Amino acid sequence: MRYEKYEVNADPCLTVYTFVSEGSKGKITKIVEYNETGMVGVYNLGFGDKDLLTGQMNDVIVTDNGDSKKVLATVASTIFAFFNKYPHAWIYATGSSRSRTRLYRIGISNNLTEISQIFDVYGLVGDIWYDFERNIDYDAFLIKRKIQ
């Protein structure tokens, strides 16, 4: 992607990534997690702030650190790293709120030409998956790396 990104640290399995957002609210540690769902080979992408008390990811808090494009580009960079290790996996993603899901949709839409060269992207409406198209309000997303 053509956006600036933060430096990322990954666990050995490349399923948990951390980075530090730096902005108007200070330095905030972010966590990106890929957890296998009940379906073999399908991973849920979880993303949020590191809770200072528990050390766990909090995907509900609104940080508003003024660096959302850089943060989203950093999360996207973890998708590339994850697929390099797990090329046949599927990634399921949705926001913890409608506004966050909308933010993800906008991020995909703004970069769809580049993304669609490497990934197949689907959007969920109700209980039906569709090929991702701009300007459609999706409930969730499913991403698969194109195997060449």
N, C-alpha and C positions, 0 to 999 in steps of 0.2 A: 504494500500500500504506500501511497505517496505522502502519508502524514508522519510527523515526528512521533516517536514512540519512547516509552520509558525502558530502561534496562530491566530485564526479567530474570528472576531466579526460579529454577524448576527443580522438583524432586526427581530422583533417579528414574521413576516410572513415567515421567512427563505427564502426570495427571493433576499435579498441583503446582501452580505458579504464583509467585508473589512479586510485587513491585511497589514502589513508593510514588504516589501522586504528590506533586509539589504545586501548590497554588495559594489562593487567597486565604484558605483556612489552615495553611501550614502543610506539614508532611503527613500523609495518611497512607498507611500500608493497605494495599488491595490484594485480594486473593481471587484466583481463578481456579476452579476445580472441575474436573471431568469425572463424573461418577457413573458407572455402568448402571443402567436401568434394569428393570425386570426382563427386558428383551436383550438377548445376547448380541453384543456388538453395537448397541445403541447407548450412547453416553449423554448424560445431561450436563450441559455447561452451566455451572453456577458461578456467580460473580458478585463480589461485594467488598465491604471494608472489613479489615481484621478487627474483631472485637478485642479491645485492650484487656478486658477482664478474663475472657474465656480463651482467647487465641483463635476462636472459630470465626468463620465468615458470617457476616451480617449482610444479607442482601436486601434489607428493607430500609436501612438508614439512607438519608439523602445528604450527601456530603456537600455538593455544590461548590467544588474547589476551583472552578473556573477553567478546568483543563479537560473537558469532556471529550473533545475530539482526540486528544493525545491518549486519554484513557481508553477509549474505544479502539483506537488503532493498536494499542498495546494488547488489549484482549484479543483482537483479531490476529495479532502475531502469534499468540499461543495456539490458535487454531492450526496454523501452518505447522508449528512444532509438534502438536499432538498428532496430526495426520501423517507427519513424517515417520512417527513411531508406529501408528495404528492406521495404515493406509486403507483398510477395508471397513473401518468404523463409520458409524453415522453419529452426528452430533445433533441433539435436540436442544433448542434454546427458546426461552420465553422470559419476559421481564417479570419482576415481582409485583408489577402494577401495570395497568393499561398504558400509562404514560411511558414507562420504561420499555415496554414491548414496542410502542410507537417509535421511540428513540432508536431501537435496534433496527426497525423496519426502514427508517430514514437512512441510517448508516449503510444498510445493505443497498438500498435504492441509489444512494449517491455514488456507490462504487460498483454497481451491478455489472458494468461492462468488464471491468477487471476481474471481479469475483467469478463471473460466469465462465471465464476462460479456464478456471482451475477447479471450480466446484459446481455441483448441481445443488440448487437451493429450492426448497419447497416451503410453502406457507400453508398454515392450517386455518381453515374457516369452518367453525362448527366442529364436525368430525370428519371432514374431507380435506385431504392434502392436494394442493395444486402447485404447478410450476410457479415459482415466485414471479410476480409482476409488480411494477411500481404502482403506487396509489391504491393499493388494496389493504384494508385493515385486517391484518392477520392476528390470530391468537397465539401462534407459536411458529417456530421455524425448524426445518430439518435440513442438515447440510451433509453432503457426501462428496468426497474428493473424486474427481474424474480420474480414472485409471487409464493411463496411456501406454 
